[in-house]
Amino acid sequence: MADLLRLAKNFEDRAQIERYYETRAFMRLKNELLTTLQNETKQILFLIGDPGTGKSVFLYHIPKLLDGIDVVRYNTPFFEPVDFVKSLISKKGARVKNYSLETLIDQAVKLYENEETLVAIDEAQLLSDEMVELIRILADSKAFWFLLAMHRHESAQILEKPQFRSRPHRIFELQKLDFDEVREYISKELLALGEYTLDDYFTPSLVRRLYKLSRGNFRDLKKLLHRIFLLMDQAIRLGKKGYERPNRCLVTMAAIDGELLSV
């Protein structure tokens, strides 16, 4: 009998950010980003995509993906300009010389200008106007690359800001999974856990149902799989028949439980 709780935990969203599963979208993004970093001048880069496509996962693993590039990563954009520049200085092991923003910027630029450094900021759609202007100043110094990750539907507004619109920049979009990737992902994860029999139960028609309900969204797919195995475990513990293997009914219940399907 499969360890269904272990399987559920494997697909839990909180557990997944520390594990890197290279989708085709991740592979394309990594290659495009490397090409840009190797062949173009330092500038502001934008990573856009729908919520759940894997932007945060990609940023979490980006230090290991970019050889020869020092990555400074921030998971949230909630900071004041002075504190942000002080953080950049501290990450170089230097002592802050002065608390004037202008002086701090000069110090940070001198520390980084001869280095290949990418400053990655997640949830960048939440940046304040003051932080947007600071990033413009730091980017103009040509001491830093910036990679700003944001939701696709909120990117238009920030990309229209004059600090970005009038300057060199590139936009990378993280795409959703296609049907073949959904099947491949489920199979690889189950086989890696030794669940060969369970893998056979995820038939093309069942995977197509998962793909349709998740709309190819990586986070929503994991949510469905997480809940399917939790429901299977609960059903078996209660002695319910007909839930020993993944089926269309379980997928529907998982979608309702995960608020991906209304009733």
C-alpha positions in Angstrom: 0.0 0.0 0.0 1.3 3.4 -1.0 2.2 5.9 1.8 -0.4 8.4 0.8 0.5 11.0 3.4 4.1 11.0 2.1 2.8 11.5 -1.4 0.5 14.3 -0.3 3.4 16.0 1.4 5.5 15.6 -1.7 3.1 17.8 -3.7 2.5 20.3 -0.9 3.2 23.8 -2.3 5.3 24.8 0.7 7.6 21.8 0.2 8.0 22.4 -3.5 9.8 25.8 -3.5 12.9 24.1 -2.2 12.8 21.4 -4.9 13.6 22.4 -8.5 11.7 20.6 -11.2 12.9 22.0 -14.5 9.8 22.5 -16.7 10.3 23.4 -20.3 9.3 27.0 -19.3 12.1 27.0 -16.7 14.6 25.7 -19.2 13.7 28.3 -21.8 13.8 31.1 -19.2 17.2 30.0 -17.9 18.7 29.9 -21.4 17.2 33.2 -22.4 18.4 34.8 -19.2 21.9 33.4 -19.5 22.1 34.6 -23.1 21.1 38.1 -22.1 23.5 38.3 -19.2 26.4 37.1 -21.3 25.8 39.2 -24.4 24.2 42.5 -23.3 24.9 45.5 -21.1 23.6 45.6 -17.5 19.9 46.6 -17.5 16.6 46.0 -15.8 15.0 42.6 -16.6 11.4 41.7 -16.0 10.1 38.3 -15.2 6.3 38.2 -15.6 3.8 35.3 -15.4 0.5 34.4 -13.9 0.4 33.6 -10.1 1.4 29.9 -9.6 3.5 29.5 -12.8 6.7 29.2 -10.7 8.3 32.7 -10.6 9.2 32.4 -6.9 10.5 28.9 -7.3 12.7 30.0 -10.2 14.1 33.0 -8.1 14.7 30.7 -5.2 17.0 28.5 -7.3 18.5 31.2 -9.5 21.9 31.4 -7.6 22.5 27.8 -8.7 21.4 28.3 -12.3 23.6 31.3 -13.2 27.3 30.3 -13.3 29.6 33.3 -12.9 26.9 35.6 -11.7 26.6 36.7 -8.1 22.9 36.8 -7.2 21.4 39.0 -4.4 17.8 37.8 -3.9 15.0 39.6 -2.1 11.7 37.7 -1.5 9.6 40.7 -0.8 9.9 44.4 -1.9 8.9 46.0 1.4 11.8 48.2 2.3 12.8 51.9 2.3 15.4 53.0 -0.2 18.0 53.8 2.5 17.6 50.3 4.0 17.7 48.6 0.6 21.1 50.2 -0.3 22.4 49.5 3.2 21.5 45.9 2.7 23.4 45.8 -0.7 26.5 47.3 1.1 26.2 44.8 4.0 26.0 41.8 1.6 29.5 42.8 0.4 30.8 42.6 3.9 31.4 46.3 4.0 30.5 48.8 6.7 28.0 51.6 6.0 30.0 54.8 5.9 27.2 57.4 5.9 23.4 57.4 6.1 22.8 59.9 3.3 21.0 58.1 0.4 23.3 59.8 -2.1 26.4 58.7 -0.3 25.1 55.2 0.2 24.4 54.9 -3.5 27.9 56.0 -4.4 29.4 53.5 -1.9 27.2 50.6 -3.3 28.1 51.4 -6.9 31.8 51.4 -6.1 31.5 48.0 -4.4 29.6 46.4 -7.3 30.7 48.2 -10.4 33.5 45.7 -11.3 31.3 42.6 -10.4 28.7 40.6 -12.3 25.8 41.0 -9.9 22.1 40.3 -10.4 19.7 41.7 -7.9 16.4 39.7 -8.0 13.3 41.0 -6.4 10.1 38.9 -6.1 6.6 40.4 -6.1 8.0 43.6 -7.7 4.5 44.8 -8.6 4.4 46.0 -4.9 7.4 48.3 -5.2 6.9 51.8 -4.0 7.5 54.8 -6.3 10.5 55.6 -4.2 12.0 52.2 -4.7 11.2 52.3 -8.5 13.2 55.5 -8.7 16.1 54.0 -6.7 16.2 51.0 -9.0 16.3 53.3 -12.0 19.3 55.2 -10.4 21.2 52.0 -9.6 20.5 50.5 -13.0 21.7 53.6 -14.7 25.0 53.2 -12.9 25.6 50.0 -14.8 26.9 48.4 -11.6 23.9 46.0 -11.4 21.6 43.8 -13.3 18.0 43.9 -11.8 15.5 41.1 -12.3 12.0 42.1 -11.2 9.5 39.3 -10.9 5.8 40.3 -11.0 2.3 39.0 -11.9 1.6 39.3 -15.6 -1.7 41.1 -15.2 -0.1 43.8 -13.0 3.0 44.2 -15.1 1.6 46.7 -17.6 1.2 49.4 -15.1 4.8 49.2 -13.7 6.3 48.7 -17.2 4.6 52.0 -18.2 6.5 54.0 -15.6 8.9 56.4 -17.2 11.8 55.0 -15.2 11.4 51.7 -17.1 9.8 52.6 -20.4 12.5 55.0 -21.6 15.4 52.7 -20.7 16.9 49.5 -22.1 15.1 46.5 -20.6 14.0 43.0 -21.4 10.8 41.1 -20.6 10.8 37.4 -19.9 7.5 35.6 -19.5 7.1 32.3 -17.6 4.6 30.1 -19.5 2.2 27.5 -18.1 2.7 23.8 -18.4 1.3 22.0 -21.5 -0.6 18.7 -21.4 2.5 16.6 -22.1 4.4 18.3 -19.3 1.6 17.6 -16.8 1.7 13.9 -17.6 5.5 13.9 -17.5 5.7 15.7 -14.2 3.2 13.4 -12.5 5.0 10.3 -13.8 8.5 11.5 -12.9 7.4 12.4 -9.3 5.7 9.1 -8.7 8.4 7.0 -10.2 11.0 8.9 -8.2 9.1 7.8 -5.1 8.9 4.2 -6.2 5.1 4.4 -6.8 5.1 2.5 -10.1 1.5 1.1 -9.8 0.0 4.4 -8.9 1.6 5.9 -12.0 -0.3 3.5 -14.2 -3.6 4.8 -12.7 -3.0 8.3 -14.0 -4.4 7.5 -17.5 -4.4 10.0 -20.3 -8.0 10.8 -19.7 -7.4 11.4 -16.0 -4.4 13.6 -16.7 -6.4 15.6 -19.2 -8.9 16.2 -16.5 -6.1 17.4 -14.2 -4.8 19.6 -16.9 -8.1 21.2 -17.6 -8.9 21.9 -14.0 -5.4 23.3 -13.3 -5.3 25.2 -16.6 -1.6 24.2 -16.8 -0.9 26.2 -13.7 2.0 24.5 -11.8 0.8 25.5 -8.4 -2.8 24.5 -9.0 -1.6 21.1 -10.4 0.3 20.5 -7.3 -2.6 21.6 -5.2 -4.8 19.0 -6.9 -2.4 16.2 -6.5 -1.8 17.1 -2.8 -5.5 16.9 -2.1 -6.1 13.8 -4.1 -3.7 11.8 -2.0 -5.0 13.3 1.2 -8.6 12.3 0.2 -7.4 8.8 -0.7 -5.7 8.4 2.7 -8.8 9.7 4.6 -11.2 7.4 2.5 -9.0 4.3 3.2 -8.9 5.1 7.0 -12.7 5.4 7.0 -13.0 2.1 5.1 -14.6 3.7 2.1 -14.5 1.5 -1.0 -13.6 2.7 -4.5 -11.0 5.3 -3.5 -7.9 3.1 -3.4 -6.7 4.5 -6.6 -6.8 7.9 -8.3 -10.1 8.4 -10.3 -12.2 11.1 -11.8 -14.4 11.4 -8.7 -11.3 12.0 -6.5 -10.0 14.6 -9.0 -13.4 16.4 -8.9 -13.5 16.4 -5.1 -9.9 17.6 -4.9 -10.8 20.5 -7.3 -13.8 21.5 -5.2 -11.7 21.2 -2.0 -9.0 23.4 -3.6 -11.5 25.9 -4.8 -10.6 25.2 -8.4 -14.2 24.1 -9.2 -17.4 25.6 -7.9 -20.5 23.6 -7.1 
